[in-house]
Amino acid sequence: MASYQVFCITKPNANSSHEHITHIGYYDAKTKVIIPVQAAIRRIDANPSEFYVQVGGEKAYVTVVRTKDHAPYIKTIPDGTKRDNLLSLERC
């Protein structure tokens, strides 16, 4: 399984706490790649890829969240903080 460190995110309104992330950015070898969240979800579900955010020396892995009334979205698996580590990343 390929493992990629997410370094940036895109949201429609960067200051909104209610809008979901639309794109994530990572490096594949030395190439900067930005993909829609839906593509990341497909890759996580199919299991060829995992994504993570580096927090100090720790990795916070990205997971897919599914709820009855909303489209699937991504967030990090809780580590030592209550805030989603993806939201602390730079904007793409």
C-alpha positions as CSV (number, residue, x, y, z in Angstrom):
1,M,0.0,0.0,0.0
2,A,1.3,3.4,-0.9
3,S,1.5,6.0,1.9
4,Y,1.3,9.8,1.2
5,Q,1.8,12.7,3.5
6,V,-0.9,15.4,2.9
7,F,0.6,18.9,3.0
8,C,-2.2,21.1,1.9
9,I,-6.0,21.3,1.6
10,T,-8.6,23.3,-0.3
11,K,-12.0,24.5,1.0
12,P,-14.5,26.7,-0.8
13,N,-14.2,29.3,1.9
14,A,-10.9,29.0,3.9
15,N,-12.4,30.7,7.0
16,S,-15.5,28.6,7.2
17,S,-15.6,25.9,9.9
18,H,-18.7,24.3,8.3
19,E,-17.5,23.7,4.7
20,H,-15.8,20.4,3.9
21,I,-12.4,20.0,2.3
22,T,-12.7,19.7,-1.5
23,H,-9.1,18.8,-2.4
24,I,-5.9,17.5,-0.8
25,G,-2.3,17.9,-1.9
26,Y,0.6,15.5,-1.5
27,Y,3.9,14.6,-3.2
28,D,4.3,11.5,-5.3
29,A,8.0,11.1,-5.5
30,K,8.9,14.7,-6.1
31,T,5.8,15.6,-8.0
32,K,3.2,17.8,-6.3
33,V,-0.3,16.2,-6.7
34,I,-3.6,17.8,-5.9
35,I,-6.7,15.6,-6.1
36,P,-10.4,16.0,-5.3
37,V,-11.5,14.5,-2.0
38,Q,-13.7,12.0,-3.9
39,A,-10.6,10.6,-5.6
40,A,-8.9,10.2,-2.2
41,I,-12.0,8.5,-0.8
42,R,-12.0,6.0,-3.7
43,R,-8.3,5.3,-3.2
44,I,-8.7,4.8,0.6
45,D,-11.7,2.5,0.0
46,A,-10.0,0.4,-2.6
47,N,-7.0,0.2,-0.2
48,P,-4.1,1.0,-2.6
49,S,-3.3,4.2,-0.8
50,E,-3.3,5.7,2.7
51,F,-2.9,9.4,3.5
52,Y,-1.7,11.0,6.7
53,V,-0.8,14.3,8.2
54,Q,2.6,14.6,10.0
55,V,2.1,16.1,13.5
56,G,5.5,16.5,15.2
57,G,6.9,13.0,15.2
58,E,3.4,11.4,14.9
59,K,1.3,10.5,11.9
60,A,-2.4,11.2,12.0
61,Y,-4.0,8.9,9.4
62,V,-6.9,10.1,7.1
63,T,-10.1,8.2,7.3
64,V,-13.4,8.3,5.5
65,V,-16.5,9.4,7.4
66,R,-20.0,8.3,6.3
67,T,-23.2,9.5,7.8
68,K,-26.8,8.9,6.7
69,D,-27.6,12.4,5.5
70,H,-24.3,13.6,4.1
71,A,-21.9,12.7,1.3
72,P,-18.7,10.9,2.5
73,Y,-15.9,13.2,3.7
74,I,-12.4,12.8,5.1
75,K,-10.8,13.7,8.5
76,T,-7.9,12.4,10.5
77,I,-8.2,9.7,13.0
78,P,-8.1,11.4,16.4
79,D,-4.7,11.6,18.0
80,G,-3.8,13.8,20.9
81,T,-6.0,16.7,19.7
82,K,-9.7,17.1,19.2
83,R,-9.2,19.3,16.1
84,D,-9.0,17.5,12.7
85,N,-5.3,17.7,11.8
86,L,-6.2,18.3,8.1
87,L,-7.6,21.7,9.1
88,S,-4.2,22.8,10.4
89,L,-2.5,22.5,7.0
90,E,-1.7,25.2,4.5
91,R,-4.1,26.0,1.7
92,C,-3.3,24.5,-1.8
